[in-house]
């Protein structure tokens, strides 16, 4: 048996039971980082300020993606209970 097949044989099953909680925590952390960066931006100028603006835009996009994933995971958990 190849090493890869052995590893697959012993791989942990997909445990999605706490994904919603983990994602919610990630959203909260990202919001806190966004807010802290916004506060820092008030004291920044030029390129540094633009970098913060750009990063916060990416953070907002990530928050939206994580919220969509939370909805998907919640649906998955609900479907598993049926």
C-alpha positions in Angstrom: 0.0 0.0 0.0 1.4 3.4 -0.9 2.2 6.0 1.8 -0.6 8.3 0.4 -3.2 5.6 0.7 -2.1 4.8 4.2 -2.4 8.5 5.2 -5.8 8.7 3.6 -6.9 5.6 5.5 -6.0 7.2 8.8 -7.2 10.7 8.0 -9.6 12.3 10.4 -13.2 12.5 9.1 -14.5 15.9 8.1 -15.8 17.3 11.5 -17.9 20.4 10.7 -19.7 20.5 14.1 -17.9 23.6 15.3 -17.3 25.5 12.0 -20.1 28.1 12.7 -18.5 29.0 16.0 -15.0 29.2 14.6 -16.2 31.3 11.7 -18.1 33.6 14.0 -15.0 34.1 16.1 -13.0 34.8 12.9 -15.6 37.5 11.9 -15.3 39.1 15.3 -11.5 39.1 15.2 -11.5 40.6 11.7 -14.0 43.3 12.8 -11.8 44.2 15.7 -8.7 44.4 13.4 -10.7 46.6 11.0 -11.7 48.9 13.7 -8.2 49.1 15.2 -6.8 49.9 11.7 -9.5 52.5 11.2 -8.3 54.2 14.4 -4.7 54.0 13.3 -5.6 55.4 9.9 -6.5 58.7 11.6 -2.9 59.2 12.4 -1.5 58.0 9.0 -0.8 59.8 5.8 0.0 59.1 2.2 1.0 55.5 1.3 0.5 54.2 4.8 -3.0 55.5 4.9 -3.8 54.0 1.5 -2.4 50.6 2.6 -4.8 50.7 5.6 -7.7 51.6 3.3 -6.8 48.8 0.9 -6.4 46.2 3.7 -9.7 47.2 5.3 -11.4 46.8 2.0 -10.0 43.2 1.9 -11.1 42.7 5.5 -14.7 43.8 4.6 -14.7 41.3 1.7 -13.4 38.6 4.0 -16.1 39.3 6.6 -18.8 39.1 3.9 -17.4 35.8 2.6 -17.2 34.4 6.2 -20.8 35.4 6.9 -21.9 33.6 3.7 -19.9 30.5 4.9 -21.6 30.7 8.3 -25.0 30.6 6.5 -23.9 27.6 4.5 -22.5 25.8 7.6 -25.7 26.5 9.5 -27.8 25.1 6.7 -25.5 22.0 6.6 -25.9 21.5 10.3 -29.7 21.9 10.0 -29.8 19.4 7.2 -27.8 16.9 9.2 -30.4 17.0 12.0 -33.2 16.0 9.6 
